[in-house]
């Protein structure tokens, strides 16, 4: 029975598309780049007919594939899949290797043994055909690989992808959490144990962090302990992270409370400063009027001068308070505030940092936004009336690792701004 009668049953839709592209097969009325939209069975019919048309033909042509050309061309495309050491293997060993390979497609395995071992292929082709028809594994009853061997081999291959940390990473973590002295003590105790039983019994009697430290001390001597060491490392690292997170969270909460109080006091002082400025202008004009009119009422002028001095001191105090606020909420050249309707108080505190939503979208559209990737973005969520517009922008920022915070009002902006400034002063904890 010719391969054209059973081989196409072996092919998935992806396989069929690969073969159509490789041999320039197409569906009448459809471009080759539109083949993926055609039903699987239509593609299978195209490949089957091309193989049948190639029977007895002298050369490939439109809709015709010679069987020899079919298999040889497939093998030519497999250079990156064939292992160099396979050149020295027997047919039986090659079949075992192909049987267990998940990277090589079944039709490629078939082409491979037909090209490399044509005599063996001829003697086993009927078994292979029967396996395809009955939907068995391609090399069923030919390969010596059983289910147990297959599972063991896959597990071994998967283990190759596991990359445990180097010892230096563990030691840096031990130093980072401040338990180097404890580790040295445990290591010294283990050095005094003379047998594996004594050492492992000592480690098993330890708890929590001490057990992790003990396993790190001996992991290089006991290969099975390497995944245990990594598992405990992840656990202890998570505990340390949670502890640090709680500390930073408490500091951030205190900072936000301070920001709330200072914001309220700033607003009060700003109003008071406005009133004081108006009063100073009135008093200054009154003094000038008195001098111009030469109504030198010394006692009145002295009283006015004294009141003027007191008002100026009050204004200086207000300005000093504003300077204190600016120290706690410093203007950063790295900060960019995106809003279409900035609160007047935002203009007063962050005048040089404010940009419109259109500026952000324009920079994203023309690609210049990547030059601003080092910036810290504070984005007014209220400027995006369209949820879809905001979701698309947020997805873009997340995928390109931009650092941004969103806010809804003036007070939330101050809180997030101070929190970022505070976190910039705190060393990141890995």
C-alpha positions as CSV (number, residue, x, y, z in Angstrom):
1,X,0.0,0.0,0.0
2,X,1.5,3.4,-1.0
3,X,2.2,5.9,1.7
4,X,-0.3,8.3,0.1
5,X,-3.1,6.1,1.4
6,X,-2.2,6.2,5.1
7,X,0.5,8.8,5.7
8,X,-1.8,11.9,5.6
9,X,-3.8,10.4,8.5
10,X,-0.6,11.0,10.6
11,X,-0.7,14.7,10.0
12,X,-2.2,17.4,12.2
13,X,-3.4,20.7,10.7
14,X,-0.1,22.3,11.7
15,X,1.8,19.5,9.9
16,X,-0.4,19.9,6.8
17,X,0.3,23.6,6.7
18,X,4.0,23.0,7.0
19,X,4.0,20.5,4.1
20,X,1.8,22.8,1.9
21,X,4.3,25.6,2.4
22,X,7.3,23.3,1.9
23,X,6.0,22.0,-1.4
24,X,4.0,25.0,-2.6
25,X,0.6,23.3,-2.4
26,X,-2.4,25.6,-2.4
27,X,-6.2,25.5,-2.4
28,X,-7.6,26.8,-5.7
29,X,-8.9,30.4,-5.3
30,X,-6.9,31.0,-2.0
31,X,-3.5,32.6,-1.5
32,X,-0.9,30.5,0.3
33,X,-0.9,32.9,3.3
34,X,-4.6,32.2,3.7
35,X,-4.3,28.4,4.0
36,X,-4.7,28.5,7.7
37,X,-8.3,29.6,7.3
38,X,-9.2,26.4,5.4
39,X,-10.6,23.3,7.1
40,X,-8.2,20.6,8.1
41,X,-9.7,17.9,6.0
42,X,-9.5,20.1,2.9
43,X,-5.7,20.5,3.5
44,X,-5.4,16.7,4.1
45,X,-7.1,16.1,0.7
46,X,-4.6,18.5,-1.0
47,X,-1.6,16.7,0.4
48,X,-3.0,13.2,-0.2
49,X,-3.8,14.0,-3.9
50,X,-0.3,15.5,-4.4
51,X,1.3,12.3,-3.2
52,X,-0.9,10.2,-5.4
53,X,-0.3,12.4,-8.4
54,X,3.5,11.9,-7.8
55,X,3.2,8.1,-8.2
56,X,5.0,7.2,-11.4
57,X,5.9,10.8,-12.2
58,X,9.4,11.7,-13.2
59,X,9.6,15.0,-11.6
60,X,7.7,17.3,-9.2
61,X,5.2,19.6,-10.8
62,X,2.0,21.5,-10.0
63,X,0.1,19.5,-7.4
64,X,2.6,16.5,-7.8
65,X,5.1,15.3,-5.2
66,X,7.4,12.4,-5.8
67,X,7.6,10.1,-2.8
68,X,11.4,10.2,-2.8
69,X,11.4,14.0,-2.9
70,X,8.8,14.2,-0.2
71,X,10.8,12.4,2.4
72,X,14.3,13.7,1.5
73,X,13.1,17.3,1.6
74,X,11.5,16.9,5.0
75,X,14.8,15.4,6.4
76,X,16.7,18.4,4.8
77,X,14.6,20.7,6.9
78,X,15.4,18.8,10.1
79,X,19.0,19.8,10.6
80,X,18.4,21.6,13.9
81,X,16.5,18.6,15.2
82,X,19.0,15.8,14.5
83,X,21.5,15.2,17.2
84,X,25.2,14.8,16.0
85,X,25.7,11.6,18.0
86,X,22.9,9.9,16.2
87,X,25.2,9.3,13.2
88,X,26.9,6.5,15.1
89,X,23.7,4.8,16.3
90,X,22.0,1.6,15.1
91,X,18.5,1.5,13.6
92,X,17.1,0.2,16.9
93,X,18.8,2.9,19.0
94,X,17.6,5.6,16.6
95,X,14.0,4.3,16.8
96,X,14.2,4.5,20.6
97,X,15.5,8.1,20.4
98,X,12.8,9.1,18.0
99,X,10.1,7.3,19.9
100,X,10.9,9.3,23.0
101,X,11.4,12.7,21.3
102,X,8.6,15.2,21.7
103,X,10.3,17.9,19.5
104,X,10.2,15.9,16.3
105,X,6.8,15.4,14.6
106,X,5.6,11.9,13.7
107,X,5.9,12.5,9.9
108,X,9.4,13.8,10.4
109,X,10.3,10.6,12.4
110,X,8.9,8.5,9.5
111,X,10.9,10.5,6.9
112,X,14.1,10.2,9.0
113,X,14.2,6.4,9.3
114,X,13.2,6.1,5.6
115,X,16.1,8.2,4.5
116,X,18.7,6.8,6.9
117,X,17.6,3.2,7.0
118,X,15.7,2.4,3.8
119,X,16.1,-1.4,4.2
120,X,14.8,-1.3,7.8
121,X,12.0,1.0,6.8
122,X,10.9,-1.4,4.1
123,X,10.8,-4.3,6.6
124,X,8.8,-2.3,9.2
125,X,6.6,-0.2,7.0
126,X,3.6,-2.5,7.3
127,X,3.8,-2.3,11.1
128,X,4.1,1.4,10.9
129,X,1.1,1.6,8.5
130,X,-1.0,-0.5,10.9
131,X,0.0,1.7,13.8
132,X,-1.1,4.8,12.0
133,X,-4.5,3.3,10.9
134,X,-5.2,2.0,14.4
135,X,-4.0,5.3,15.9
136,X,-1.2,3.7,17.9
137,X,2.2,5.2,18.6
138,X,4.2,5.4,15.4
139,X,6.8,2.8,16.5
140,X,4.6,0.6,18.6
141,X,6.1,-2.9,18.8
142,X,9.2,-1.6,17.1
143,X,10.7,0.6,19.7
144,X,12.0,-1.0,23.0
145,X,10.9,2.1,25.0
146,X,8.1,1.1,27.4
147,X,5.9,3.5,29.4
148,X,8.2,3.3,32.4
149,X,11.3,4.1,30.3
150,X,9.5,7.0,28.7
151,X,8.4,8.5,32.0
152,X,12.0,8.1,33.4
153,X,13.5,9.7,30.4
154,X,11.1,12.7,30.3
155,X,11.7,13.3,34.0
156,X,15.5,13.3,33.5
157,X,15.1,15.7,30.6
158,X,12.9,18.0,32.7
159,X,15.4,17.9,35.5
160,X,18.0,19.4,33.1
161,X,15.9,22.5,33.0
162,X,15.9,23.0,36.8
163,X,18.5,25.6,37.6
164,X,19.1,25.7,41.4
165,X,20.9,28.8,42.8
166,X,24.6,28.8,43.2
167,X,26.0,28.7,46.8
168,X,26.9,32.4,46.6
169,X,23.2,33.3,46.3
170,X,22.4,31.3,49.4
171,X,25.3,32.9,51.3
172,X,24.3,36.4,50.3
173,X,20.8,35.8,51.5
174,X,22.1,34.4,54.9
175,X,24.3,37.5,55.3
176,X,21.4,39.8,54.2
177,X,19.0,38.6,56.9
178,X,21.8,38.8,59.5
179,X,22.2,35.1,60.5
180,X,25.8,34.5,59.4
181,X,26.9,33.8,62.9
182,X,24.2,31.2,63.4
183,X,25.1,29.5,60.1
184,X,28.8,29.4,61.1
185,X,27.8,27.8,64.5
186,X,25.7,25.1,62.8
187,X,28.4,24.5,60.2
188,X,30.9,24.0,63.0
189,X,28.6,21.6,64.8
190,X,28.2,19.6,61.7
191,X,31.9,19.4,61.1
192,X,32.1,17.5,64.5
193,X,29.7,14.9,63.2
194,X,31.6,11.9,61.7
195,X,29.0,10.0,59.9
196,X,26.2,10.8,57.5
197,X,23.7,9.5,60.0
198,X,24.9,11.8,62.7
199,X,24.9,14.9,60.4
200,X,21.4,14.2,58.9
201,X,19.9,13.4,62.3
202,X,21.3,16.7,63.6
203,X,19.8,18.6,60.7
204,X,16.4,16.9,60.9
205,X,16.2,17.9,64.6
206,X,16.5,21.6,63.7
207,X,13.5,23.7,62.9
208,X,12.6,26.5,60.5
209,X,15.5,28.8,59.6
210,X,18.1,26.6,61.4
211,X,17.2,23.6,59.3
212,X,17.6,25.7,56.2
213,X,21.1,26.8,57.4
214,X,22.1,23.2,58.2
215,X,21.0,22.0,54.7
216,X,22.9,24.8,53.0
217,X,26.0,23.7,54.9
218,X,25.9,20.1,53.6
219,X,23.9,20.4,50.3
220,X,27.0,19.9,48.1
221,X,27.7,16.5,49.8
222,X,24.1,15.2,49.3
223,X,22.7,15.7,45.8
224,X,19.1,14.9,46.9
225,X,19.2,17.8,49.3
226,X,19.6,20.4,46.5
227,X,15.8,20.7,45.8
228,X,15.1,20.7,49.5
229,X,17.6,23.5,50.0
230,X,15.9,25.5,47.3
231,X,12.4,24.9,48.6
232,X,13.4,26.1,52.1
233,X,15.3,29.0,50.6
234,X,12.1,30.2,48.8
235,X,10.1,29.8,52.0
236,X,12.6,31.7,54.2
237,X,13.0,34.4,51.5
238,X,9.2,34.9,51.4
239,X,9.1,35.2,55.2
240,X,11.9,37.8,55.1
241,X,10.1,39.6,52.3
242,X,6.9,39.7,54.2
243,X,8.7,41.1,57.3
244,X,10.3,43.8,55.2
245,X,7.0,44.6,53.5
246,X,5.3,45.0,56.8
247,X,8.0,47.4,57.9
248,X,7.8,49.5,54.8
249,X,4.0,49.4,54.9
250,X,4.0,50.8,58.4
251,X,6.5,53.5,57.4
252,X,4.4,54.4,54.4
253,X,1.2,54.6,56.5
254,X,2.9,57.0,58.9
255,X,4.1,59.0,55.9
256,X,0.6,59.2,54.4
257,X,-0.8,60.4,57.8
258,X,1.9,63.0,57.9
259,X,1.1,64.0,54.3
260,X,-2.6,64.4,55.2
261,X,-1.9,66.6,58.2
262,X,0.7,68.7,56.3
263,X,-1.7,69.1,53.3
264,X,-4.4,70.4,55.6
265,X,-2.0,72.8,57.4
266,X,-0.6,73.9,54.0
267,X,-4.0,74.8,52.8
268,X,-4.7,76.8,56.0
269,X,-1.4,78.6,55.8
270,X,-1.9,79.3,52.1
271,X,-5.2,81.0,52.9
272,X,-3.6,82.8,55.8
273,X,-0.7,83.9,53.7
274,X,-3.1,85.4,51.1
275,X,-4.9,87.4,53.8
276,X,-1.6,88.6,55.2
277,X,-0.4,89.7,51.8
278,X,-3.6,91.7,51.4
279,X,-3.3,93.3,54.8
280,X,0.4,94.2,54.1
281,X,-0.6,95.9,50.9
282,X,-3.3,97.8,52.7
283,X,-0.9,98.9,55.5
284,X,1.8,99.8,53.0
285,X,-0.7,101.9,51.1
286,X,-1.8,103.6,54.3
287,X,1.8,104.4,55.3
288,X,2.4,105.9,51.9
289,X,-0.8,107.9,52.1
290,X,0.2,109.3,55.4
291,X,3.6,110.3,54.2
292,X,2.3,111.8,51.0
293,X,-0.3,113.8,52.9
294,X,2.4,114.8,55.4
295,X,0.1,113.9,58.2
296,X,2.9,112.8,60.4
297,X,1.1,111.3,63.2
298,X,4.2,109.6,64.7
299,X,2.3,107.5,67.2
300,X,0.0,106.2,64.5
301,X,2.9,105.6,62.1
302,X,4.9,103.7,64.7
303,X,1.9,101.6,65.5
304,X,1.4,100.8,61.8
305,X,5.1,100.0,61.4
306,X,4.9,97.7,64.3
307,X,1.9,95.9,62.9
308,X,3.5,95.8,59.5
309,X,6.6,94.1,61.1
310,X,4.4,91.6,62.8
311,X,2.6,90.8,59.6
312,X,5.9,90.3,57.7
313,X,7.1,88.0,60.4
314,X,3.8,86.0,60.1
315,X,4.3,85.9,56.3
316,X,7.9,84.7,56.7
317,X,6.7,82.0,59.0
318,X,4.2,80.9,56.4
319,X,6.9,80.9,53.8
320,X,9.2,78.8,56.1
321,X,6.3,76.4,56.5
322,X,5.9,76.2,52.8
323,X,9.7,75.5,52.5
324,X,9.3,72.7,55.0
325,X,6.5,71.2,53.0
326,X,8.6,71.4,49.8
327,X,11.4,69.5,51.6
328,X,8.9,66.7,52.6
329,X,7.4,66.8,49.1
330,X,10.4,67.8,46.9
331,X,9.9,68.5,43.3
332,X,11.5,65.7,41.3
333,X,12.8,66.1,37.8
334,X,11.9,62.4,37.3
335,X,8.3,62.9,38.2
336,X,5.7,63.5,35.4
337,X,2.1,64.2,36.4
338,X,-0.5,63.5,33.7
339,X,-3.8,65.4,34.1
340,X,-6.1,67.5,32.0
341,X,-7.7,69.4,34.9
342,X,-5.0,70.0,37.4
343,X,-6.2,71.2,40.9
344,X,-4.9,74.8,41.5
345,X,-3.0,73.4,44.5
346,X,-1.2,70.9,42.3
347,X,-0.1,73.8,40.1
348,X,1.3,75.5,43.1
349,X,3.3,72.5,44.3
350,X,4.1,70.7,41.1
351,X,4.1,73.5,38.5
352,X,7.0,72.1,36.4
353,X,5.9,68.5,36.4
354,X,2.4,68.7,34.9
355,X,1.6,67.4,31.4
356,X,-1.6,66.8,29.6
357,X,-3.1,63.4,28.7
358,X,-2.6,64.3,25.0
359,X,1.1,64.8,25.6
360,X,1.3,61.3,27.0
361,X,-0.7,59.7,24.1
362,X,1.3,61.6,21.5
363,X,4.6,60.5,22.9
364,X,3.3,56.9,22.9
365,X,2.1,57.2,19.3
366,X,5.4,58.6,17.9
367,X,7.5,56.2,20.0
368,X,9.3,58.9,22.0
369,X,7.7,57.6,25.2
370,X,10.5,55.0,25.5
371,X,12.9,57.9,26.1
372,X,10.9,58.7,29.2
373,X,10.9,55.2,30.6
374,X,13.1,56.2,33.5
375,X,10.4,58.7,34.6
376,X,8.0,58.2,37.5
377,X,4.5,58.7,36.1
378,X,1.5,59.9,38.2
379,X,-1.6,59.6,36.1
380,X,-4.9,61.2,36.8
381,X,-7.4,58.4,36.3
382,X,-10.2,61.0,35.9
383,X,-8.6,62.3,32.7
384,X,-9.5,59.0,31.0
385,X,-13.3,59.1,30.5
386,X,-13.1,56.0,28.3
387,X,-12.3,52.9,30.2
388,X,-11.0,51.2,27.1
389,X,-8.5,54.0,26.5
390,X,-7.2,53.7,30.0
391,X,-7.0,49.9,29.9
392,X,-5.0,50.0,26.6
393,X,-2.6,52.5,28.0
394,X,-2.3,50.6,31.3
395,X,-1.6,47.4,29.4
396,X,1.1,49.2,27.3
397,X,2.8,50.6,30.5
398,X,2.8,47.2,32.2
399,X,4.1,45.3,29.2
400,X,7.0,47.8,28.8
401,X,7.9,47.9,32.5
402,X,7.0,51.6,33.1
403,X,6.8,52.7,36.7
404,X,3.5,54.5,37.2
405,X,0.9,55.4,39.9
406,X,-2.7,56.3,39.3
407,X,-4.7,58.8,41.4
408,X,-8.1,60.3,41.6
409,X,-7.7,63.5,43.6
410,X,-5.2,66.0,45.0
411,X,-4.7,64.3,48.4
412,X,-4.2,60.9,46.8
413,X,-1.5,62.4,44.5
414,X,0.4,63.8,47.5
415,X,0.2,60.5,49.3
416,X,1.4,58.4,46.4
417,X,4.1,61.0,45.5
418,X,5.5,61.0,49.1
419,X,5.3,57.2,49.3
420,X,7.4,56.9,46.1
421,X,9.9,59.5,47.5
422,X,10.0,57.6,50.7
423,X,10.6,54.2,49.0
424,X,13.4,55.8,46.9
425,X,15.2,56.5,50.2
426,X,14.7,52.9,51.3
427,X,17.0,50.2,50.0
428,X,15.2,47.6,47.9
429,X,15.0,44.2,49.7
430,X,15.6,41.2,47.6
